[in-house]
């Protein structure tokens, strides 16, 4: 079985500050890793994904994430946040050979002026 | 590419009534997924179609729930004899391929059972 733990339910941060949203996973099989963002009244939008290769993955809107196999982590980072980054962020895994996504509970990022 | 479309956006119903939701995936996508999201939680997988075949169902999908994708295009999710615990956001997603392919999500149908 697989599980995803997002270590912070809420992260407040000031505009232009750096941010890290933490994600750990547990799985007995290899997984693909994803970060999605959900703005109010909108569908989930993919930020970035890791399938294989370089462990540092760059996504949209200046976000990046680093896959750490030994620590089973996939933390999301942005060097300088904007007010418009205020949203709910979800980490997800998909077991290799399967088609479903298994999501964490989400982290609410609140960017303050 | 018009994205994944879900209708209705909101549904209010009384306990014991049946409800049906519709999902129209991105046109060339042959894989379609249903998820349920309750307040403060991440989406939970319900079921998955490849073309018209329903290939996987979660244990969350009780016998009151049924999903169809009759011609491999749009899909419907029906809940019979709704219960208050069914109140949630129901999300549909589609993808072109399997595994690590991106799943594109609709905006969801919010169900409130009174």
Interface residues (C-beta under 8 A of the other chain):
Chain A: X4 X32 X36 X41 X42 X43 X44 X45 X46 X49 X51 X90 X92 X94 X96 X97 X98 X99 X100 X101 X102 X103 X104 X105 X106
Chain B: X3 X4 X31 X33 X35 X40 X41 X42 X43 X44 X45 X48 X50 X55 X56 X58 X91 X93 X95 X98 X99 X100 X102 X103 X104 X105 X106 X107 X108
